[in-house]
Amino acid sequence: GHKSLRPNEVTYNTVLNACAFSAMAAPEEQKKALKVALTSFQELQSPLNNIKADSITYGTLLKCMANLIPRGNPSRIKMSCDLFEKCCSEGLVGEMVWNEFRRAVSRNILIKMLETKLNLSQRSVAAIQLRDLPKEWTCNVSEAKVYRTNKHRENEKKGNFTRRGPSSDSSAQRKRQRDSKDQNKDSSTPKHIRPMRSIRETSWISGKDM
């Protein structure tokens, strides 16, 4: 390939995501996928690369640990906690990181991680949301990504979704154009000659196979 081309964080995130989706593979394949994920993360952090991990990187690697390491395995707990602490220190705990970390560790581990930072006596762990976490944990997450995530969530609650494809206005406009052409055609036909009309019937109207 071209020597000037270098992978960026999106490239590494894509590799990590592919590894995370090896959860349904055989155990040996899962081990290989986890090894690729960890190697890719280490390569990304190399001083030779002028790129840094972002919130998606941490969240996707936590997803790899949740998907590829069996529950109860000590290495799953240690690796997930170490990665989450590193993510917190860099202020990159976003929605995905928070969700995947809660999936990767048990409730007791989560309580131990949070009890020194949050007042857990007044709320359950399940009720803690991203906005409840210390600001220094989330301060470097892209505001644009947070805004889009929150905006999408608000639209889901309101039932507002962006429709794709041709709009109803454009469909109505095309119908008016067709009607206008038909009227012009009828007006150009002599009155003493009755124009022939073709009847089109589709199978979904008649209920019969055409």
N, C-alpha and C positions, 0 to 999 in steps of 0.2 A: 504494500500500500504506500500511500504518499507519506513521506517522513514527517511532514509538517502537521499532519492530522493527528490529534490527540483525543482520547476519550475525555468527556466531561462528566459532571455529576449525574446528568440524565442517563448517560451510557451505563454507569455503574448501578444506578437505581434500577434500570431495566434488567440487568443481569441478576440483581438481588431478587427482584420480583419474580423472575423466571424460576429461580431456585426455590422460592417460597411456595410455588405451585407444584412442587414435587411431593406434596404431602401424601398423595395416594399411590406413590410408587413403592417398590419393594424397599425393605430396610437398607439394603446395600446402596441403592440408588439415592435414598434419603441422606445417607452419610456422605456420599459424593457431592450431593447438592449443597449440603451444609459446608463442606470443605471449600467448595467454589465460592460460596457466599462470604465466608470468613477471609479467604485469600483476596477476594475482590475488595473487601472493606479495608484490609491492610494496605493493599496497593493504592487505594484511593487516598489514604492518609500519608503516603510516602512523601517526603520532602521534595522529591523530584517532580511531583505533580503539583501544579499551581492551582489546585482545586480543593474545596473543602466539602465535608459531608453536610447535608442540610437535614431538615426535619423529616423529609421523605426517606432519606437514607437510613436514619435511625429507626423509623417506623417500619420500614420494609425488612431490615435486619432482625428486628424483634419479631416480626411475623415469621421469618425463617426459623427462629428459635422455638416459637410456639407451635409451628407446623411440623418441624423435622426432628425435634428432640422429645422423647416420651415424657409424659407427666411423671413427676416424682423423681426424675433423674437429677442428681445434685448439680451436674454441670449446666442443666437448663436454668436452674435457679440462679446459680452464681453468674453465668454469662449474661443472663437477662438483667440482673441487678447491677452488674458492673457497667453494662452498656447504658442502662437508664441513668445511672449516676453521672456518667460522662456526658450524656445528653443534657442533663439538668445543669451541669457546670458550664455548658456552652449556650444555655438559654434557648434550646431548640425543641422543647417539649410541646409538640402540637397535638392536634386531635388524634391523628393516627398513632403517634408514639404512645399517648396515654391509653388508648384502647388496646393496642397490641401488648403493652406491658401488663395491663390487668389480665389479659388472656394468657400471658406466658407464666405468671406466678400465681401462687395461691393467695387466698384472702389474708391468711396470717402473715405471710411475707409482705404483702402490701401494707398491712397495718404497721408493721415494724418500720417500713420505709418512710411512712408518713406521720407517725405519731409524734416525732420530734418537731415537725414543721406545722402540723395542723391540729386543731382541737377536735379530736375524733369522738369525744364524749357526747357531743351534741348532734351528731349525724352518723349515719352508717357509711361504710366505705362505698357501697354501690351508689349512694346519692352524691358523691363528690364528682364535680365536673371540672372541666379544664380551667374555667375561670376561678375556681377555688384554690388552685395551686399557687405557690409563691411566684411572684412576678419575675423573679430572677430566673426561674425555670423556663419561662415562655417568652422572654423579652426579645429574642432574636428570630422568632418565627416570622416569616414574611407576612406583613399586614394584608397584602393583597390576597394571599391564599386564605387567611383567616376570614376576610370579608366575604370572599366567594363561598366559603363553606357555610358561614352563618346565614348569608343571603339565601342559599339553596335550602337550608333547613327551615327558614321562615316561609319560603314559598311552599314547601311540602306541608307545613302545618296549615297554611291558608288554602291549600288545594290549588295553587297557581303553578302551572307548568308551562314551559315554552313549547308550543306546538311546532313541529317540523313539517316541511313539505309545503305545497301550494296553499296559500291562505284562501279562506272562503270568499274574500273580496275579489281576488284574481279569478276564481272560478265563476263568480257571478258576472264578472266583466266579459269573460269568454262566452258565456251563455247569451249575454245581450248582443255580442257581435254576431253569433250564429243566427239569432232571431232576426237581426237587422238584415243579414244576407238573404234569409228566406223570404222576408217581406219584399225586398227589392226584386227577387226572382219572380214572385207571384205577380207583382205590379207590371212586370215586363211581358207577361203572358197575355195574349188576346182574350177578351172576355168570353167570346163565343167558343173558345177551346178550353175544356175543363182539364186542368193539369192533373197528371197522374200522381198519386201519392203512394209512397212505399211505406209499408208497415213493418217495423222492426220489433221483434219480440225476443227477449233474452230468456235463457233457461231459468234464471232466478226469479223472473216475473211469472212465467207460466207454470213453473214447478215441473216441467218436462225436460228431458234431455233433447236438445236440438240436433 
